[in-house]
Amino acid sequence: LPPAERILIVSQTFPPYNGIGGRRWAKLAKYLCKAGIEIEVICADLGRDKTSPWTDDVNGVPVFTYEHSFPKILEQFPKSLFDKLNYRLQVARLKKISKGTPYDRALLDRDSFLKTFYRRLREFKPHTVVVTGAPFYLLHYALEAKAEFSDIFFVADFRDPWTWGNSYGYSKLSEKRLLHEKALEENVVAKYNMVLSPWPSLVNRLQEIYAKFSGKIKLLEHGYDPDDFTIGTAEFENESFDVIFGGTIYQGMERSLEKIIFQFNQDLRLGIFSNDLHKLRPNAKSVHSGDLISSKDFLNKVAQSKAVLMLIPFHMKDGIPSKLFEYAYVSTPIIAIGHKGSLAEFIETNQFGIFLKDESQLLEVMIKLPDLEKNDEVLLNYNFEHLTKKLLSFF
Protein backbone atom coordinates (compact mmCIF):
# COMPACT_ATOMS: atom_id res chain seq x y z
CA LEU A 1 0.00 0.00 0.00
CA PRO A 2 1.14 3.60 -0.56
CA PRO A 3 2.45 5.69 2.35
CA ALA A 4 0.05 8.00 4.14
CA GLU A 5 2.22 11.03 4.96
CA ARG A 6 -0.20 13.35 3.13
CA ILE A 7 -3.95 12.77 3.29
CA LEU A 8 -6.60 14.84 1.50
CA ILE A 9 -10.01 14.61 3.19
CA VAL A 10 -13.21 15.44 1.29
CA SER A 11 -16.23 16.05 3.53
CA GLN A 12 -19.11 18.27 2.48
CA THR A 13 -19.46 19.55 6.06
CA PHE A 14 -16.31 20.38 7.98
CA PRO A 15 -15.29 22.97 10.60
CA PRO A 16 -15.55 25.91 10.74
CA TYR A 17 -18.93 25.15 9.13
CA ASN A 18 -21.39 23.60 11.56
CA GLY A 19 -22.97 20.18 11.12
CA ILE A 20 -22.62 16.75 12.70
CA GLY A 21 -21.38 15.36 9.35
CA GLY A 22 -18.06 17.10 9.94
CA ARG A 23 -17.33 15.67 13.38
CA ARG A 24 -15.97 12.23 12.43
CA TRP A 25 -13.20 13.43 10.11
CA ALA A 26 -12.46 16.57 12.11
CA LYS A 27 -11.58 14.33 15.06
CA LEU A 28 -9.60 11.92 12.89
CA ALA A 29 -7.80 14.86 11.25
CA LYS A 30 -6.84 16.16 14.70
CA TYR A 31 -5.18 12.90 15.69
CA LEU A 32 -3.69 12.28 12.24
CA CYS A 33 -1.91 15.64 12.59
CA LYS A 34 -0.67 14.59 16.03
CA ALA A 35 0.71 11.44 14.41
CA GLY A 36 2.75 13.58 12.01
CA ILE A 37 0.48 13.23 8.98
CA GLU A 38 0.04 16.29 6.75
CA ILE A 39 -3.67 16.97 6.22
CA GLU A 40 -5.70 19.10 3.84
CA VAL A 41 -9.49 19.25 3.63
CA ILE A 42 -12.00 20.09 0.91
CA CYS A 43 -15.54 20.98 2.01
CA ALA A 44 -18.54 22.92 0.74
CA ASP A 45 -18.87 26.65 1.33
CA LEU A 46 -22.17 26.31 3.17
CA GLY A 47 -22.57 30.05 3.67
CA ARG A 48 -23.77 29.61 7.25
CA ASP A 49 -22.42 31.01 10.50
CA LYS A 50 -19.08 29.41 11.22
CA THR A 51 -19.91 28.07 14.68
CA SER A 52 -18.76 24.44 14.62
CA PRO A 53 -18.00 22.98 18.08
CA TRP A 54 -15.01 21.20 16.50
CA THR A 55 -13.22 24.20 14.98
CA ASP A 56 -10.48 24.14 17.64
CA ASP A 57 -9.75 20.50 16.82
CA VAL A 58 -8.55 21.40 13.34
CA ASN A 59 -6.78 24.71 13.94
CA GLY A 60 -3.94 24.88 11.45
CA VAL A 61 -5.45 22.37 9.02
CA PRO A 62 -5.82 24.02 5.57
CA VAL A 63 -9.46 23.92 4.45
CA PHE A 64 -10.38 24.59 0.81
CA THR A 65 -13.99 25.15 -0.23
CA TYR A 66 -16.09 24.69 -3.33
CA GLU A 67 -19.29 26.50 -4.25
CA HIS A 68 -22.40 24.76 -2.93
CA SER A 69 -25.60 25.19 -4.96
CA PHE A 70 -28.23 22.93 -3.39
CA PRO A 71 -31.50 24.83 -2.73
CA LYS A 72 -31.69 25.84 0.94
CA ILE A 73 -35.45 25.24 1.01
CA LEU A 74 -34.79 21.48 0.59
CA GLU A 75 -32.52 21.45 3.66
CA GLN A 76 -35.37 22.36 5.99
CA PHE A 77 -38.97 21.47 6.74
CA PRO A 78 -41.30 23.87 4.85
CA LYS A 79 -43.88 25.58 7.06
CA SER A 80 -45.62 28.36 5.14
CA LEU A 81 -47.71 27.82 2.01
CA PHE A 82 -45.11 29.72 -0.01
CA ASP A 83 -42.31 27.50 1.33
CA LYS A 84 -44.27 24.35 0.53
CA LEU A 85 -44.89 25.52 -3.03
CA ASN A 86 -41.25 26.49 -3.47
CA TYR A 87 -40.19 23.12 -2.04
CA ARG A 88 -42.26 21.24 -4.63
CA LEU A 89 -40.99 23.39 -7.49
CA GLN A 90 -37.36 22.80 -6.50
CA VAL A 91 -37.89 19.04 -6.20
CA ALA A 92 -39.50 18.98 -9.65
CA ARG A 93 -36.55 20.93 -11.08
CA LEU A 94 -33.97 18.62 -9.51
CA LYS A 95 -35.82 15.51 -10.69
CA LYS A 96 -35.21 16.71 -14.26
CA ILE A 97 -31.50 17.09 -13.51
CA SER A 98 -30.90 13.88 -11.55
CA LYS A 99 -31.36 10.34 -12.81
CA GLY A 100 -31.39 9.16 -9.20
CA THR A 101 -32.36 10.97 -6.03
CA PRO A 102 -33.04 14.71 -6.24
CA TYR A 103 -32.16 15.07 -2.55
CA ASP A 104 -28.40 14.40 -2.62
CA ARG A 105 -26.98 17.75 -1.48
CA ALA A 106 -23.97 17.49 -3.78
CA LEU A 107 -26.18 17.09 -6.87
CA LEU A 108 -25.39 20.52 -8.33
CA ASP A 109 -21.79 20.75 -7.09
CA ARG A 110 -19.92 18.49 -9.53
CA ASP A 111 -18.10 21.20 -11.51
CA SER A 112 -17.24 23.42 -8.55
CA PHE A 113 -16.06 20.44 -6.49
CA LEU A 114 -13.90 18.95 -9.25
CA LYS A 115 -12.26 22.32 -9.92
CA THR A 116 -11.09 22.49 -6.29
CA PHE A 117 -10.37 18.75 -6.12
CA TYR A 118 -8.09 18.67 -9.18
CA ARG A 119 -6.23 21.76 -7.97
CA ARG A 120 -5.48 20.22 -4.55
CA LEU A 121 -4.47 16.87 -6.11
CA ARG A 122 -1.88 18.66 -8.28
CA GLU A 123 -0.61 21.10 -5.66
CA PHE A 124 -0.84 19.09 -2.42
CA LYS A 125 0.11 15.76 -4.07
CA PRO A 126 -1.58 13.55 -1.44
CA HIS A 127 -0.69 9.90 -1.01
CA THR A 128 -4.24 9.12 0.14
CA VAL A 129 -7.65 10.67 -0.58
CA VAL A 130 -10.58 10.04 1.78
CA VAL A 131 -14.07 10.96 0.57
CA THR A 132 -16.88 10.66 3.11
CA GLY A 133 -20.61 10.54 2.46
CA ALA A 134 -23.44 11.32 2.75
CA PRO A 135 -23.98 13.15 0.46
CA PHE A 136 -22.84 10.26 -1.69
CA TYR A 137 -22.46 11.95 -5.07
CA LEU A 138 -19.14 13.40 -3.88
CA LEU A 139 -17.76 9.84 -3.83
CA HIS A 140 -18.98 9.40 -7.41
CA TYR A 141 -17.53 12.72 -8.64
CA ALA A 142 -14.10 12.05 -7.09
CA LEU A 143 -13.72 8.89 -9.18
CA GLU A 144 -13.40 11.05 -12.30
CA ALA A 145 -9.88 11.93 -11.17
CA LYS A 146 -8.77 8.42 -10.26
CA ALA A 147 -7.51 7.40 -13.71
CA GLU A 148 -5.24 10.46 -13.97
CA PHE A 149 -4.00 10.07 -10.39
CA SER A 150 -3.70 6.29 -10.34
CA ASP A 151 -0.86 6.36 -7.79
CA ILE A 152 -3.15 7.87 -5.12
CA PHE A 153 -4.92 5.51 -2.70
CA PHE A 154 -8.67 6.33 -2.78
CA VAL A 155 -10.73 5.63 0.37
CA ALA A 156 -14.54 5.88 0.51
CA ASP A 157 -16.22 6.38 3.87
CA PHE A 158 -19.92 5.45 4.19
CA ARG A 159 -21.19 7.22 7.32
CA ASP A 160 -24.75 6.09 6.51
CA PRO A 161 -26.50 3.51 4.34
CA TRP A 162 -26.72 4.60 0.71
CA THR A 163 -29.22 2.80 -1.51
CA TRP A 164 -30.99 0.89 1.28
CA GLY A 165 -31.29 3.85 3.63
CA ASN A 166 -34.35 5.92 4.48
CA SER A 167 -32.66 9.33 4.22
CA TYR A 168 -32.19 11.48 1.12
CA GLY A 169 -35.35 10.05 -0.40
CA TYR A 170 -33.88 6.62 -1.23
CA SER A 171 -36.76 4.66 0.26
CA LYS A 172 -39.25 6.52 -1.97
CA LEU A 173 -37.40 6.37 -5.29
CA SER A 174 -38.90 4.74 -8.35
CA GLU A 175 -37.32 1.47 -9.43
CA LYS A 176 -35.55 3.20 -12.33
CA ARG A 177 -34.05 5.90 -10.12
CA LEU A 178 -33.03 3.41 -7.45
CA LEU A 179 -31.26 1.27 -10.07
CA HIS A 180 -29.28 4.36 -11.08
CA GLU A 181 -28.24 4.93 -7.45
CA LYS A 182 -27.28 1.27 -7.09
CA ALA A 183 -25.07 1.54 -10.16
CA LEU A 184 -23.29 4.55 -8.65
CA GLU A 185 -22.87 2.72 -5.33
CA GLU A 186 -21.47 -0.38 -6.99
CA ASN A 187 -19.04 1.72 -9.05
CA VAL A 188 -17.76 3.42 -5.89
CA VAL A 189 -17.26 0.13 -4.05
CA ALA A 190 -15.58 -1.45 -7.07
CA LYS A 191 -13.17 1.37 -7.94
CA TYR A 192 -12.14 2.80 -4.58
CA ASN A 193 -9.11 1.09 -3.07
CA MET A 194 -10.80 0.82 0.31
CA VAL A 195 -14.28 1.34 1.77
CA LEU A 196 -14.79 2.30 5.42
CA SER A 197 -17.92 2.51 7.57
CA PRO A 198 -18.58 3.14 11.29
CA TRP A 199 -21.45 0.68 11.75
CA PRO A 200 -20.88 -3.10 11.94
CA SER A 201 -24.33 -3.62 10.39
CA LEU A 202 -23.42 -1.37 7.46
CA VAL A 203 -20.09 -3.13 6.89
CA ASN A 204 -21.86 -6.50 6.98
CA ARG A 205 -24.46 -5.30 4.47
CA LEU A 206 -21.83 -3.94 2.08
CA GLN A 207 -19.81 -7.15 2.31
CA GLU A 208 -22.96 -9.14 1.62
CA ILE A 209 -24.00 -7.09 -1.43
CA TYR A 210 -20.48 -6.77 -2.83
CA ALA A 211 -18.99 -10.11 -1.79
CA LYS A 212 -16.17 -10.01 -4.34
CA PHE A 213 -14.93 -6.74 -2.80
CA SER A 214 -15.47 -7.74 0.83
CA GLY A 215 -11.75 -7.81 1.61
CA LYS A 216 -11.39 -4.06 1.15
CA ILE A 217 -14.50 -3.11 3.18
CA LYS A 218 -13.36 -2.20 6.70
CA LEU A 219 -14.93 -1.14 9.99
CA LEU A 220 -13.73 2.20 11.40
CA GLU A 221 -16.05 3.04 14.26
CA HIS A 222 -17.31 6.35 15.59
CA GLY A 223 -15.67 7.37 18.83
CA TYR A 224 -15.10 9.89 21.60
CA ASP A 225 -12.36 12.42 22.25
CA PRO A 226 -11.18 12.67 25.89
CA ASP A 227 -10.20 16.29 25.22
CA ASP A 228 -13.91 17.17 24.94
CA PHE A 229 -14.54 16.51 28.63
CA THR A 230 -14.06 18.96 31.49
CA ILE A 231 -16.45 17.17 33.80
CA GLY A 232 -17.41 18.14 37.31
CA THR A 233 -16.85 21.89 37.21
CA ALA A 234 -18.70 23.92 39.83
CA GLU A 235 -20.68 25.68 37.11
CA PHE A 236 -22.75 22.52 36.53
CA GLU A 237 -23.11 21.14 40.06
CA ASN A 238 -26.75 22.25 40.32
CA GLU A 239 -27.66 21.05 36.82
CA SER A 240 -28.43 17.44 37.71
CA PHE A 241 -31.47 15.63 36.36
CA ASP A 242 -32.92 12.21 36.98
CA VAL A 243 -33.19 11.73 33.22
CA ILE A 244 -31.69 14.00 30.56
CA PHE A 245 -32.25 13.99 26.80
CA GLY A 246 -30.51 16.02 24.13
CA GLY A 247 -30.34 16.30 20.35
CA THR A 248 -32.64 15.46 17.46
CA ILE A 249 -36.19 14.31 18.15
CA TYR A 250 -36.55 11.96 15.19
CA GLN A 251 -39.86 11.56 13.39
CA GLY A 252 -41.97 8.95 15.16
CA MET A 253 -40.20 9.39 18.50
CA GLU A 254 -42.04 12.58 19.55
CA ARG A 255 -44.85 10.51 21.04
CA SER A 256 -42.44 8.45 23.15
CA LEU A 257 -40.92 11.59 24.62
CA GLU A 258 -44.36 13.06 25.27
CA LYS A 259 -45.49 9.88 27.06
CA ILE A 260 -42.46 10.09 29.33
CA ILE A 261 -43.16 13.75 30.09
CA PHE A 262 -46.87 13.23 30.78
CA GLN A 263 -46.35 10.08 32.86
CA PHE A 264 -43.25 10.92 34.89
CA ASN A 265 -42.90 14.70 35.06
CA GLN A 266 -44.21 14.67 38.66
CA ASP A 267 -41.91 11.84 39.77
CA LEU A 268 -38.68 12.56 37.92
CA ARG A 269 -36.70 15.69 37.19
CA LEU A 270 -36.48 15.64 33.39
CA GLY A 271 -34.14 17.76 31.31
CA ILE A 272 -34.68 18.11 27.55
CA PHE A 273 -32.35 20.11 25.29
CA SER A 274 -33.20 20.12 21.59
CA ASN A 275 -33.85 22.41 18.64
CA ASP A 276 -36.86 20.20 17.88
CA LEU A 277 -39.05 21.22 20.85
CA HIS A 278 -41.58 22.60 18.36
CA LYS A 279 -42.37 18.98 17.44
CA LEU A 280 -43.83 18.39 20.92
CA ARG A 281 -47.38 19.35 21.85
CA PRO A 282 -47.52 22.60 23.86
CA ASN A 283 -48.55 20.89 27.12
CA ALA A 284 -45.46 18.65 26.86
CA LYS A 285 -43.07 21.55 27.31
CA SER A 286 -43.62 22.08 31.03
CA VAL A 287 -40.45 20.17 31.93
CA HIS A 288 -37.06 21.84 32.23
CA SER A 289 -36.25 22.27 28.57
CA GLY A 290 -34.30 24.50 26.26
CA ASP A 291 -32.67 24.74 22.86
CA LEU A 292 -29.73 22.57 21.99
CA ILE A 293 -26.60 23.66 23.83
CA SER A 294 -22.92 23.06 23.07
CA SER A 295 -21.83 19.43 23.21
CA LYS A 296 -19.39 20.17 26.04
CA ASP A 297 -22.05 21.87 28.16
CA PHE A 298 -24.55 19.09 27.49
CA LEU A 299 -22.03 16.39 28.41
CA ASN A 300 -21.39 18.18 31.68
CA LYS A 301 -25.11 18.01 32.41
CA VAL A 302 -25.14 14.33 31.41
CA ALA A 303 -22.26 13.65 33.81
CA GLN A 304 -24.26 15.20 36.68
CA SER A 305 -27.47 13.29 35.87
CA LYS A 306 -28.61 9.83 36.96
CA ALA A 307 -29.43 8.59 33.45
CA VAL A 308 -29.39 9.78 29.86
CA LEU A 309 -32.22 8.94 27.47
CA MET A 310 -31.67 7.69 23.92
CA LEU A 311 -34.69 7.44 21.63
CA ILE A 312 -34.06 4.92 18.83
CA PRO A 313 -36.10 5.44 15.64
CA PHE A 314 -36.45 2.55 13.20
CA HIS A 315 -33.90 3.89 10.73
CA MET A 316 -31.27 4.16 13.51
CA LYS A 317 -31.87 0.82 15.21
CA ASP A 318 -28.72 -0.75 13.72
CA GLY A 319 -26.47 2.33 13.81
CA ILE A 320 -23.89 3.05 16.51
CA PRO A 321 -23.81 6.85 17.06
CA SER A 322 -20.81 8.65 18.50
CA LYS A 323 -22.76 10.14 21.42
CA LEU A 324 -23.17 6.63 22.86
CA PHE A 325 -19.44 6.50 23.61
CA GLU A 326 -19.48 9.99 25.10
CA TYR A 327 -22.27 9.02 27.49
CA ALA A 328 -20.38 5.88 28.47
CA TYR A 329 -17.17 7.85 29.01
CA VAL A 330 -18.82 10.07 31.65
CA SER A 331 -20.24 6.93 33.34
CA THR A 332 -23.90 7.95 33.04
CA PRO A 333 -26.14 4.92 32.33
CA ILE A 334 -28.08 5.02 29.08
CA ILE A 335 -31.79 4.25 29.02
CA ALA A 336 -32.66 3.43 25.42
CA ILE A 337 -36.27 3.33 24.23
CA GLY A 338 -37.58 2.64 20.75
CA HIS A 339 -36.83 0.02 18.11
CA LYS A 340 -34.73 -2.97 19.07
CA GLY A 341 -31.74 -3.76 16.88
CA SER A 342 -27.94 -3.76 16.85
CA LEU A 343 -27.81 -0.48 18.80
CA ALA A 344 -29.90 -1.76 21.71
CA GLU A 345 -27.90 -4.98 21.76
CA PHE A 346 -24.61 -3.04 21.72
CA ILE A 347 -25.68 -0.88 24.67
CA GLU A 348 -26.61 -3.84 26.83
CA THR A 349 -23.77 -6.15 25.80
CA ASN A 350 -21.17 -3.52 26.71
CA GLN A 351 -22.91 -2.58 29.98
CA PHE A 352 -23.49 0.98 28.80
CA GLY A 353 -27.12 0.92 29.86
CA ILE A 354 -30.55 -0.67 29.50
CA PHE A 355 -33.02 -1.02 26.63
CA LEU A 356 -36.75 -0.68 27.30
CA LYS A 357 -39.49 -1.71 24.90
CA ASP A 358 -42.04 0.40 26.74
CA GLU A 359 -41.85 3.90 28.24
CA SER A 360 -44.02 2.79 31.17
CA GLN A 361 -41.05 0.87 32.65
CA LEU A 362 -38.96 4.01 33.07
CA LEU A 363 -39.72 4.82 36.72
CA GLU A 364 -39.34 1.18 37.73
CA VAL A 365 -35.92 1.05 36.07
CA MET A 366 -34.86 4.37 37.63
CA ILE A 367 -35.66 3.13 41.13
CA LYS A 368 -33.69 -0.06 40.55
CA LEU A 369 -31.06 1.51 38.29
CA PRO A 370 -27.92 -0.53 38.88
CA ASP A 371 -24.55 1.10 39.21
CA LEU A 372 -23.21 -0.07 35.90
CA GLU A 373 -19.44 -0.19 36.10
CA LYS A 374 -17.61 1.85 33.51
CA ASN A 375 -16.11 -0.58 31.01
CA ASP A 376 -12.76 1.13 30.48
CA GLU A 377 -11.34 -1.71 28.40
CA VAL A 378 -14.18 -1.52 25.90
CA LEU A 379 -14.12 2.28 25.83
CA LEU A 380 -10.44 2.39 24.91
CA ASN A 381 -11.34 0.84 21.56
CA TYR A 382 -13.43 3.92 20.72
CA ASN A 383 -10.96 6.61 21.75
CA PHE A 384 -10.21 8.68 18.62
CA GLU A 385 -6.47 8.32 19.19
CA HIS A 386 -6.90 4.53 19.05
CA LEU A 387 -9.20 4.78 16.01
CA THR A 388 -6.63 6.91 14.20
CA LYS A 389 -3.98 4.25 14.78
CA LYS A 390 -6.44 1.69 13.43
CA LEU A 391 -7.01 3.84 10.33
CA LEU A 392 -3.28 4.16 9.69
CA SER A 393 -2.87 0.39 10.09
CA PHE A 394 -5.20 -0.03 7.09
CA PHE A 395 -2.72 1.94 4.98
C-alpha positions in Angstrom: 0.0 0.0 0.0 1.1 3.6 -0.6 2.4 5.7 2.3 0.1 8.0 4.1 2.2 11.0 5.0 -0.2 13.3 3.1 -3.9 12.8 3.3 -6.6 14.8 1.5 -10.0 14.6 3.2 -13.2 15.4 1.3 -16.2 16.1 3.5 -19.1 18.3 2.5 -19.5 19.6 6.1 -16.3 20.4 8.0 -15.3 23.0 10.6 -15.6 25.9 10.7 -18.9 25.1 9.1 -21.4 23.6 11.6 -23.0 20.2 11.1 -22.6 16.7 12.7 -21.4 15.4 9.4 -18.1 17.1 9.9 -17.3 15.7 13.4 -16.0 12.2 12.4 -13.2 13.4 10.1 -12.5 16.6 12.1 -11.6 14.3 15.1 -9.6 11.9 12.9 -7.8 14.9 11.2 -6.8 16.2 14.7 -5.2 12.9 15.7 -3.7 12.3 12.2 -1.9 15.6 12.6 -0.7 14.6 16.0 0.7 11.4 14.4 2.8 13.6 12.0 0.5 13.2 9.0 0.0 16.3 6.8 -3.7 17.0 6.2 -5.7 19.1 3.8 -9.5 19.3 3.6 -12.0 20.1 0.9 -15.5 21.0 2.0 -18.5 22.9 0.7 -18.9 26.6 1.3 -22.2 26.3 3.2 -22.6 30.0 3.7 -23.8 29.6 7.3 -22.4 31.0 10.5 -19.1 29.4 11.2 -19.9 28.1 14.7 -18.8 24.4 14.6 -18.0 23.0 18.1 -15.0 21.2 16.5 -13.2 24.2 15.0 -10.5 24.1 17.6 -9.7 20.5 16.8 -8.6 21.4 13.3 -6.8 24.7 13.9 -3.9 24.9 11.5 -5.4 22.4 9.0 -5.8 24.0 5.6 -9.5 23.9 4.5 -10.4 24.6 0.8 -14.0 25.1 -0.2 -16.1 24.7 -3.3 -19.3 26.5 -4.2 -22.4 24.8 -2.9 -25.6 25.2 -5.0 -28.2 22.9 -3.4 -31.5 24.8 -2.7 -31.7 25.8 0.9 -35.5 25.2 1.0 -34.8 21.5 0.6 -32.5 21.5 3.7 -35.4 22.4 6.0 -39.0 21.5 6.7 -41.3 23.9 4.8 -43.9 25.6 7.1 -45.6 28.4 5.1 -47.7 27.8 2.0 -45.1 29.7 0.0 -42.3 27.5 1.3 -44.3 24.3 0.5 -44.9 25.5 -3.0 -41.2 26.5 -3.5 -40.2 23.1 -2.0 -42.3 21.2 -4.6 -41.0 23.4 -7.5 -37.4 22.8 -6.5 -37.9 19.0 -6.2 -39.5 19.0 -9.7 -36.5 20.9 -11.1 -34.0 18.6 -9.5 -35.8 15.5 -10.7 -35.2 16.7 -14.3 -31.5 17.1 -13.5 -30.9 13.9 -11.5 -31.4 10.3 -12.8 -31.4 9.2 -9.2 -32.4 11.0 -6.0 -33.0 14.7 -6.2 -32.2 15.1 -2.5 -28.4 14.4 -2.6 -27.0 17.7 -1.5 -24.0 17.5 -3.8 -26.2 17.1 -6.9 -25.4 20.5 -8.3 -21.8 20.7 -7.1 -19.9 18.5 -9.5 -18.1 21.2 -11.5 -17.2 23.4 -8.5 -16.1 20.4 -6.5 -13.9 19.0 -9.2 -12.3 22.3 -9.9 -11.1 22.5 -6.3 -10.4 18.7 -6.1 -8.1 18.7 -9.2 -6.2 21.8 -8.0 -5.5 20.2 -4.5 -4.5 16.9 -6.1 -1.9 18.7 -8.3 -0.6 21.1 -5.7 -0.8 19.1 -2.4 0.1 15.8 -4.1 -1.6 13.5 -1.4 -0.7 9.9 -1.0 -4.2 9.1 0.1 -7.6 10.7 -0.6 -10.6 10.0 1.8 -14.1 11.0 0.6 -16.9 10.7 3.1 -20.6 10.5 2.5 -23.4 11.3 2.7 -24.0 13.1 0.5 -22.8 10.3 -1.7 -22.5 11.9 -5.1 -19.1 13.4 -3.9 -17.8 9.8 -3.8 -19.0 9.4 -7.4 -17.5 12.7 -8.6 -14.1 12.0 -7.1 -13.7 8.9 -9.2 -13.4 11.1 -12.3 -9.9 11.9 -11.2 -8.8 8.4 -10.3 -7.5 7.4 -13.7 -5.2 10.5 -14.0 -4.0 10.1 -10.4 -3.7 6.3 -10.3 -0.9 6.4 -7.8 -3.1 7.9 -5.1 -4.9 5.5 -2.7 -8.7 6.3 -2.8 -10.7 5.6 0.4 -14.5 5.9 0.5 -16.2 6.4 3.9 -19.9 5.5 4.2 -21.2 7.2 7.3 -24.8 6.1 6.5 -26.5 3.5 4.3 -26.7 4.6 0.7 -29.2 2.8 -1.5 -31.0 0.9 1.3 -31.3 3.9 3.6 -34.4 5.9 4.5 -32.7 9.3 4.2 -32.2 11.5 1.1 -35.3 10.1 -0.4 -33.9 6.6 -1.2 -36.8 4.7 0.3 -39.2 6.5 -2.0 -37.4 6.4 -5.3 -38.9 4.7 -8.4 -37.3 1.5 -9.4 -35.6 3.2 -12.3 -34.0 5.9 -10.1 -33.0 3.4 -7.4 -31.3 1.3 -10.1 -29.3 4.4 -11.1 -28.2 4.9 -7.5 -27.3 1.3 -7.1 -25.1 1.5 -10.2 -23.3 4.5 -8.6 -22.9 2.7 -5.3 -21.5 -0.4 -7.0 -19.0 1.7 -9.0 -17.8 3.4 -5.9 -17.3 0.1 -4.0 -15.6 -1.5 -7.1 -13.2 1.4 -7.9 -12.1 2.8 -4.6 -9.1 1.1 -3.1 -10.8 0.8 0.3 -14.3 1.3 1.8 -14.8 2.3 5.4 -17.9 2.5 7.6 -18.6 3.1 11.3 -21.5 0.7 11.7 -20.9 -3.1 11.9 -24.3 -3.6 10.4 -23.4 -1.4 7.5 -20.1 -3.1 6.9 -21.9 -6.5 7.0 -24.5 -5.3 4.5 -21.8 -3.9 2.1 -19.8 -7.2 2.3 -23.0 -9.1 1.6 -24.0 -7.1 -1.4 -20.5 -6.8 -2.8 -19.0 -10.1 -1.8 -16.2 -10.0 -4.3 -14.9 -6.7 -2.8 -15.5 -7.7 0.8 -11.8 -7.8 1.6 -11.4 -4.1 1.2 -14.5 -3.1 3.2 -13.4 -2.2 6.7 -14.9 -1.1 10.0 -13.7 2.2 11.4 -16.1 3.0 14.3 -17.3 6.4 15.6 -15.7 7.4 18.8 -15.1 9.9 21.6 -12.4 12.4 22.2 -11.2 12.7 25.9 -10.2 16.3 25.2 -13.9 17.2 24.9 -14.5 16.5 28.6 -14.1 19.0 31.5 -16.5 17.2 33.8 -17.4 18.1 37.3 -16.8 21.9 37.2 -18.7 23.9 39.8 -20.7 25.7 37.1 -22.8 22.5 36.5 -23.1 21.1 40.1 -26.8 22.2 40.3 -27.7 21.0 36.8 -28.4 17.4 37.7 -31.5 15.6 36.4 -32.9 12.2 37.0 -33.2 11.7 33.2 -31.7 14.0 30.6 -32.3 14.0 26.8 -30.5 16.0 24.1 -30.3 16.3 20.4 -32.6 15.5 17.5 -36.2 14.3 18.1 -36.6 12.0 15.2 -39.9 11.6 13.4 -42.0 9.0 15.2 -40.2 9.4 18.5 -42.0 12.6 19.5 -44.9 10.5 21.0 -42.4 8.4 23.2 -40.9 11.6 24.6 -44.4 13.1 25.3 -45.5 9.9 27.1 -42.5 10.1 29.3 -43.2 13.8 30.1 -46.9 13.2 30.8 -46.3 10.1 32.9 -43.3 10.9 34.9 -42.9 14.7 35.1 -44.2 14.7 38.7 -41.9 11.8 39.8 -38.7 12.6 37.9 -36.7 15.7 37.2 -36.5 15.6 33.4 -34.1 17.8 31.3 -34.7 18.1 27.5 -32.4 20.1 25.3 -33.2 20.1 21.6 -33.8 22.4 18.6 -36.9 20.2 17.9 -39.0 21.2 20.8 -41.6 22.6 18.4 -42.4 19.0 17.4 -43.8 18.4 20.9 -47.4 19.3 21.9 -47.5 22.6 23.9 -48.6 20.9 27.1 -45.5 18.7 26.9 -43.1 21.6 27.3 -43.6 22.1 31.0 -40.4 20.2 31.9 -37.1 21.8 32.2 -36.3 22.3 28.6 -34.3 24.5 26.3 -32.7 24.7 22.9 -29.7 22.6 22.0 -26.6 23.7 23.8 -22.9 23.1 23.1 -21.8 19.4 23.2 -19.4 20.2 26.0 -22.1 21.9 28.2 -24.5 19.1 27.5 -22.0 16.4 28.4 -21.4 18.2 31.7 -25.1 18.0 32.4 -25.1 14.3 31.4 -22.3 13.7 33.8 -24.3 15.2 36.7 -27.5 13.3 35.9 -28.6 9.8 37.0 -29.4 8.6 33.4 -29.4 9.8 29.9 -32.2 8.9 27.5 -31.7 7.7 23.9 -34.7 7.4 21.6 -34.1 4.9 18.8 -36.1 5.4 15.6 -36.4 2.6 13.2 -33.9 3.9 10.7 -31.3 4.2 13.5 -31.9 0.8 15.2 -28.7 -0.7 13.7 -26.5 2.3 13.8 -23.9 3.0 16.5 -23.8 6.9 17.1 -20.8 8.7 18.5 -22.8 10.1 21.4 -23.2 6.6 22.9 -19.4 6.5 23.6 -19.5 10.0 25.1 -22.3 9.0 27.5 -20.4 5.9 28.5 -17.2 7.9 29.0 -18.8 10.1 31.7 -20.2 6.9 33.3 -23.9 8.0 33.0 -26.1 4.9 32.3 -28.1 5.0 29.1 -31.8 4.2 29.0 -32.7 3.4 25.4 -36.3 3.3 24.2 -37.6 2.6 20.8 -36.8 0.0 18.1 -34.7 -3.0 19.1 -31.7 -3.8 16.9 -27.9 -3.8 16.9 -27.8 -0.5 18.8 -29.9 -1.8 21.7 -27.9 -5.0 21.8 -24.6 -3.0 21.7 -25.7 -0.9 24.7 -26.6 -3.8 26.8 -23.8 -6.2 25.8 -21.2 -3.5 26.7 -22.9 -2.6 30.0 -23.5 1.0 28.8 -27.1 0.9 29.9 -30.6 -0.7 29.5 -33.0 -1.0 26.6 -36.7 -0.7 27.3 -39.5 -1.7 24.9 -42.0 0.4 26.7 -41.8 3.9 28.2 -44.0 2.8 31.2 -41.1 0.9 32.6 -39.0 4.0 33.1 -39.7 4.8 36.7 -39.3 1.2 37.7 -35.9 1.1 36.1 -34.9 4.4 37.6 -35.7 3.1 41.1 -33.7 -0.1 40.6 -31.1 1.5 38.3 -27.9 -0.5 38.9 -24.5 1.1 39.2 -23.2 -0.1 35.9 -19.4 -0.2 36.1 -17.6 1.8 33.5 -16.1 -0.6 31.0 -12.8 1.1 30.5 -11.3 -1.7 28.4 -14.2 -1.5 25.9 -14.1 2.3 25.8 -10.4 2.4 24.9 -11.3 0.8 21.6 -13.4 3.9 20.7 -11.0 6.6 21.8 -10.2 8.7 18.6 -6.5 8.3 19.2 -6.9 4.5 19.1 -9.2 4.8 16.0 -6.6 6.9 14.2 -4.0 4.3 14.8 -6.4 1.7 13.4 -7.0 3.8 10.3 -3.3 4.2 9.7 -2.9 0.4 10.1 -5.2 0.0 7.1 -2.7 1.9 5.0 
